[in-house]
Each structure stands twice: as structure tokens, then as C-alpha cells.
Amino acid sequence: MSRRGPPVLRHSLATRVSDPMKHVIYVDKGVIILNKPSGLVCQCNSRVEKHRSMEDLSFYSLLQGLKDALGMSSPLYPVHRLDKYTTGSLILARTDRTARDLSSQFQNRTIEKIYLALVRGGRQTFPARSGQIRNYIKYDHGNALIVPERAGKPAATDWELVASSTRAPISLLRLRLLTGLKHQLRVHLAEVLKAPILGDTAHSKTEAVIDIPQNRLFLHSSRLSFFRYRSQGPNKRYRFGLTAPVPSDFRELCQALKIYPEDKEVDGGVYSDDKEITEEELADLQGQWWAAP
């Protein structure tokens, strides 16, 4: 798999963002995929006059910087969002057609979304090695609350216990987000599993079990996959998947706690129907893996 960057770059960027390509991990003819850093607010409307804060303008400037760096004539289209302190895979569409297709897939819930989370709680916290959470959520002044059936919107999360540390009461979970309600994973882990995400001060009032940076939530959008179409061949529709490498501080904390994600979750990569994508498929997409080796 090629690890070189896109061939057309402009180094003099009239943008507020000093290095707009810094967080890019994959580029092809249809999408740009970022490994979103913690703290970036990603609003979905890229029209500058709709922004109301410097945080909004920072994301708008990032979009403008990427557009300039890649020599694009049309704007980028955000098709989904991640919470401010969540890291990981964030898709930007390069064409209106791709944006409409991806937005439809998000709406129809055909996009697979896998997260990794470091949570408070050892092995004894969890009733099994895996499970499902199915309930209803509503919002009161922006706060997500679990409510009785039909009193809110349905929320569905599947969870898997990857490992628990023997050094501190902390565990690593792999989560499949089947619905995409705001703060769904936070409230499901804190209120149902009683295992709040490390750094989630809104759902954990007790003393920290380990020192972590302020405003750092250890929730990572690890993998996204969605349907795409090959230009030729008998099976044109396939599922394209991308895994965003875990951030360095997430990886270092896992190492210190001796709990480990899979190698492919640490390193990241792109996939076709769950197999590593071939050079031929990558060439057909005009795609390049941008993440550092």
C-alpha cells in the first residue's frame, strides 16, 4: 500500500490552518478521511457566514486549507460529525454526488461505525465478555437521558470487552454504534454498563483512577465502512473500510496499562470487504494512504 501523499499540493496556503494535511490519513477521488484530533469542533455546514464562533471558523479554515492543498475547485462536504473530544475517522466528501450518497447511507444506517474506548472499571464490572444495549434516549437541556420505551429515540450499541488492566481498574471496549444519537456511547457506558469513558467528567463525579490530561476523552472512532462501486468486474458493489490509527496518547496509555488493541487498530489501514485493499483497487479509486508509517 502506498504511503505517499497526494501528488498535487500547494505549499503557500492562504488559510488560518498552518498544516491542513496534518490530520489527513486517506485521500481518493471521492473522499478525504481525517484522523480527527481531540478538541476540534466539526460543524457540518461549511458556509462561513453560518459560523458563530472561533471553533466553527477553525473547522471552516481547515476545509478551506484542504481544498487549497489538494488543488480542488469545489468545496469539501462534511457528511457527519464527531463530538468535540472524540478522535478518529471523519469523512469529507469531495463531490456533491459522493456527499449525497454518503449522507443517504448514514441516514439508512448502512455505514458501519466501530469505536474504541478506555473506560473506568475492571473485569468484574462487566456481566459478560460482550453484549447489546437497547433503550431510548431523550435530551433535557442538551443532556442525554435514558427514558422508558417510546418516550425518546431508540438507541442501540453493541459492546465487546477487549481487555482489562491488572494495574488499574480500567478496561478497553470495542463498540459498534448502530444508531448515532448525540452522546449515545457516553450515556450507554456510564448509565447501563456503569463504566464511564475515561475523561468523561459529565458522567463520572468520583476521583480519577489515573492522571489524564484535562478535556481529554478516550473515545476513538476507530473504523468506518461504507458501500462503494467498482468501475468494472462482476461484483461492483463492495464495502470500503478505513481504520484510523489510535492517537499516540491513547496507545501509550494502553501500553502502560498492558491492555492492547489489535495491531490493525493501532496502525490503521484501508480495506475492501474486510480484506486489505489491493494496489489495483487503490489505483481504481485514485487513492493514497496518507498516515505516517
C-alpha positions, -999 to 999 in steps of 0.1 A, spaced: 0 0 0 14 34 -10 22 57 19 30 87 -2 8 118 -2 -15 131 -30 6 142 -60 -8 177 -63 0 200 -33 2 238 -29 25 248 -2 15 285 1 -18 283 18 -40 314 25 -56 298 55 -58 300 93 -47 264 95 -9 261 94 -8 225 82 -42 214 68 -28 180 57 -16 171 92 -46 150 102 -54 135 67 -50 97 67 -66 88 33 -74 106 0 -91 94 -31 -112 108 -59 -144 107 -38 -134 113 -2 -108 127 22 -107 110 56 -92 126 86 -80 112 119 -98 139 139 -78 153 168 -94 159 202 -108 194 207 -117 200 170 -154 211 166 -166 198 133 -198 216 122 -214 201 91 -222 234 74 -191 248 57 -206 281 47 -185 307 66 -214 331 72 -233 304 92 -204 301 117 -208 318 151 -176 310 170 -138 308 165 -141 270 170 -165 269 140 -141 291 120 -113 268 128 -131 239 111 -141 261 82 -105 272 78 -94 235 78 -118 227 50 -105 257 30 -69 247 37 -75 211 25 -93 224 -6 -63 246 -15 -37 220 -7 -53 195 -30 -59 220 -58 -97 215 -57 -121 238 -75 -152 228 -55 -157 229 -17 -155 198 6 -187 184 20 -188 172 57 -213 143 58 -212 135 95 -196 148 127 -178 136 158 -181 152 193 -155 178 202 -133 155 223 -138 123 203 -109 113 180 -108 93 148 -123 86 114 -141 117 99 -152 116 63 -153 146 40 -168 142 5 -150 157 -25 -181 159 -48 -218 166 -43 -227 132 -56 -205 114 -31 -219 136 -3 -254 128 -12 -246 90 -14 -228 90 20 -255 111 37 -281 86 25 -260 57 39 -257 75 72 -294 81 73 -302 45 63 -277 32 89 -257 11 64 -224 27 74 -206 6 100 -192 26 129 -167 10 153 -152 28 183 -126 20 209 -130 33 245 -109 32 276 -134 30 305 -134 31 343 -140 -4 356 -121 -37 358 -132 -72 345 -157 -76 374 -176 -45 362 -189 -63 332 -216 -90 332 -201 -108 302 -174 -105 275 -199 -88 252 -235 -76 250 -261 -54 235 -277 -22 248 -311 -13 235 -331 15 251 -345 50 244 -327 84 249 -341 119 251 -324 152 258 -331 177 286 -312 210 281 -286 191 260 -282 163 284 -288 127 272 -312 108 294 -323 71 293 -361 71 293 -389 45 291 -398 29 258 -413 53 233 -405 83 255 -374 91 234 -355 80 204 -343 44 201 -306 39 208 -286 7 200 -250 -1 209 -231 -35 208 -201 -38 231 -172 -61 235 -147 -63 263 -112 -64 247 -91 -64 278 -90 -53 314 -58 -39 331 -43 -56 361 -26 -23 370 -57 -1 374 -95 -6 372 -96 4 336 -108 -17 306 -107 -14 268 -140 -18 250 -148 -21 213 -182 -6 204 -204 -9 174 -226 22 171 -259 11 155 -277 44 160 -260 77 161 -276 98 188 -256 126 204 -236 113 234 -251 79 230 -219 60 238 -212 82 268 -246 76 284 -248 39 275 -214 31 290 -219 53 321 -256 45 329 -260 10 316 -226 -7 320 -216 16 349 -183 20 331 -179 57 321 -154 66 295 -121 78 309 -122 116 309 -160 118 308 -164 142 338 -201 147 329 -209 111 338 -183 104 365 -181 125 396 -157 103 416 -120 107 419 -99 98 388 -82 64 389 -54 76 367 -39 110 358 -51 121 323 -50 155 305 -78 179 311 -105 178 284 -92 145 270 -119 119 264 -105 84 255 -131 76 229 -118 69 193 -138 64 161 -117 35 150 -133 22 119 -159 34 93 -170 13 64 -195 22 36 -206 9 2 -188 19 -29 -188 7 -65 -160 -7 -87 -157 6 -123 -156 -30 -136 -159 -66 -127 -189 -89 -117 -192 -77 -81 -192 -40 -85 -207 -31 -51 -183 -36 -22 -178 -24 14 -149 1 17 -135 3 52 -109 25 69 -93 22 103 -79 53 118 -47 47 139 -53 53 176 -38 86 189 -3 84 204 -15 92 239 -43 65 237 -17 40 225 8 49 252 -18 47 280 -28 12 267 8 1 268 12 15 304 -19 -4 314 -9 -35 295 -41 -37 275 -38 -37 238 -60 -30 207 -54 -52 177 -24 -43 155 -46 -31 127 -64 -7 151 -30 7 162 -16 11 127 -48 17 107 -54 9 71 -79 6 43 -99 -24 34 -122 -39 7 -149 -63 21 -127 -67 52 -96 -76 33 -67 -53 28 -73 -33 -3 -52 -42 -33 -29 -19 -52 -53 -23 -82 -83 -13 -62 -65 16 -47 -55 27 -82 -91 25 -94 -101 49 -66 -71 71 -73 -65 66 -36 -35 70 -13 -29 61 23 -15 92 40 -9 82 76 27 80 88 43 46 88 
